[in-house]
Every structure is written in structure tokens, then in C-alpha cells.
Amino acid sequence: MDIAHLTQLNGRHMLHPMVDPKITQQSSPLILEKADGVYVWDVNGTRYLDTVASLWNVNVGHNPPAIKQAITEQLDKLAYWSTFQNTTNPPAIELSARLMEMFAPEGMAKVLFSSGGSDAIETALKIARQYWQLEGQAQKTKFISLKWGYHGVHFGGASINGNPLFRSAYEPLLPGCFQVESPYLYRNPWHESDPAELARLCAEELDRTIQYQGPHTVAALVAEPVQGAGGVIVPHASYWPMLRRICDKHGVLLISDEVVTGFGRIGAMCGARHWQVAPDIMALAKGINSGYVPLGATLLSGKVAGAFEHPDRSAPLMHGYTYSGHALACAAANANLDIVQTLDLPNQAATVGAYLNEQLLTLDRYPHVGDIRGLGMMAAIELVRDRQSKAPLAAPDTYVSTLVAQARAAGALIRVQGNRVILSPPLVFTKAHVDQAMSALHHAFAAAEALE
Ligand code: PMP
């Protein structure tokens, strides 16, 4: 099929996530055809550097032979059979044991598989409620989360989402969900510029909110170790330990949404480990198999799993998906995690990520760059109309479209979300790849500034 025809069909028939369909109809899509390592090619044969690991997920890079081989070998044996009613398959069993070993330091004991991040969060929320029922505290049903948090798009995840953009078109959502301030240094209601003090203020607000709601009504706090889609908001090191202490004080479960931070992105195997905190439940997806076959996983700590295994009561888990423990997805995950562990990608993300974040500071010379922040292989460049007012500079402003187009012209795919340029490269990025990304970014920013 020729490119013009593909473009026409895409505009006519396909809805794209998070896009106004009219924009899809009016603009030419970027039609990608192949990828290898940290590069991806469009249908015209143009090569781009992948600075975003597609959607924070292709952590081991594109086209790794070992993952393809694992998938095809599994395909030749058993592509799929459900894991309902105690039926199972070797890759799923192997993956469950492997995850427990990987996350033993966080005290994880059991896993329920699903098909992605939204599923993993939905599962976490339902498990939290059932846990409290089993513990004889059925009134504990409420969820608290952070402003700017992103937890996927299902009704539960949307209800705890910290950005009204993802909620307002789908209301009414789940009752009993409340958001507290996140430790967002660049914009916070206290105008606080000291990260430790801001962390303390945010933790105090959380503590007050739980007390106000009544600890006997709150099931869980849900948070990302570094807020990703909300704009790469990196908390002070004191923040997560404070979250843990407040949850413990009030008997509230701590759910760590590790969909982005899991498997190395911020320079540790998971975000909770980076902050040296053991959560009660962890939600994983994306980097679990670098996107080769959709997969999510919800991990339960020994404490939470224990409630379901109490010898004196029956506690069936009335939750799970047709594709829970999908053999191909789990086979891809096992091969992917071999790569993550063999290459020690969390360590590489720490080293190359530090270099990336240092290099990004050179973008400070452009007047519309308001803030530059990140940790490991996650970074955001926040665009403002001017540094004084900090008024967000977002699409459809031509500054933003020029930035994206010129980065592309310089050979790099970047993502702009609202007024933030988000960078989340594959964890196999080297310093040379960072240099390549930086030269494309400088080219793009210079071109966008020239318009002003
Ligand atoms: N949680 C977080 C922290 C995420 O970043 C995302 C997706 N970007 C999700 C949940 C939802 O994952 P999915 O899109 O796979 O449903």
C-alpha cells in the first residue's frame, strides 16, 4: 500500500490515544516501519534516534535477537492458554519466581499478571480493598494519590489521576479518591524552593488529609517514585521514607506505581529501592518485557498476600484477565529480564542518565526553557512563555510544533506533552547517543527560538 493511501486510511479510520481525531485527519502521521537498537525508520527510509524508548517502555532497545527467539520458540510450543483455575505455563511460572527474587528486598511475595500498566493499577486498587475486607476493616475503601500523578486510563486509574485532563471527560469517576500536592519544586502552592522543605510540606498535607478523611476509611496511597507523565517530578530523598512512615502511622497501604520506574529507569531496579522504601503493593508493566508483548504485573508484599492465604477463611481472588500470564508475554519478559540483568541496565541508566541530565542543563541558554529536571533515564524540559511569569508554553503554539519538527529534521524523535519535552531513552543508550540527542535538541531549540 502506498504512503498516501496509508495516510488517508489512518485519518479516516484510526483513533489515536490522547489526540483530537480532527488533528489526526488533518495532519500526516509518522508511519514507522522498522527499528533496530536505539534507532527507528519511517516508511520513507528516514532514520531517527529514539529518545523516548517509544513510550518509556522499550528499555532494552529495538529488535533484540534473544527476545525474538524466546517469543518464536514459545510460539512453536504454546502461544496461549489461560491461567484461570490453576492452569499455568512454564514461562509464567518462571517469571513469577524471577520477579519475587528480583523484588525480595522490597518484600514482595506474590504476583498477578495482566496486560499493561492500567490493568496493573486497577488490580492494585482492587487487591487493596479486598485486603482490608479480609482484615475485617471493610470501611477502608478510599484512595489518596498525588496531583500530577498518572496511573493509566481505566476508571480506577482515571479516578486517582492527578491531572483533570485525563478525568474530566469521563466523570463521574470512582467516589472516595483524593489528590494531595506533589513535591513539584518548579510549581507548588507554597512557592517553596527548598526540596527538603517542600517534601516536608507535602508529607504534612498527606498526613492531614488522611486524618481529615479518617484513617479507618482510607485503603491506600498510590504514588509514582518519580512522577512520569505528569512531567518528571523528582522528589527529595526524604519524601518516600516520609510517605512510608505516614502510611504506617495510619494503617494505610502504600502502592508504588512502578510502571515507568520499574526495571532500571531511574538507576535502580525499582523506584522504591532507589528511595529505600518497601511498598505494600507494586504495579509493573512497560520495562517488564520492553513492550514486545503487552504485559502488566501487580506484586503483593508478604503482608498483603498473607491476608488471602489465611488458613481460617476462604478468600477467592475474583479478579484476573483472559491474558493474565500470557505465555508469549512472559517468555518475552524472561528474555528481556536476562538482558536487563546481564547488562546491568539499572547501573547503566544511573551512569548514562547522570550524563544526560548534566548535558540537558546546556539548554538553559534558551529563554523559553523554564526548568530542566530528571533522574536516571527520565528527564523533562519545561517550556514557558517567559521565566518571570512561568506561564506554560504548550501546543498549539508554533514554538512547540517547530521544536518537534526540527528535532525530527535533525534525526531525533522527541515527545512533547503539554508544555514539557519528555525524554526517556532506551536504557541501552550510551553517552554517544546522548551527544547525538543533545545536538538534535540544540538544533530544534535554536530553530524554535529564532521564530520568536
Ligand atoms: N502508570 C504509570 C506511572 C504510567 O506511566 C502508565 C502509562 N504511561 C500507566 C500506569 C498506564 O499504563 P498503560 O498505558 O500500559 O495502561
Residues whose N, C-alpha, C, O or C-beta is under 5 A from the ligand:
A	BS01	PMP	G116 G117 S118 D119 Y150 H151 G152 E224 G228 A229 D257 V259 V260 A285
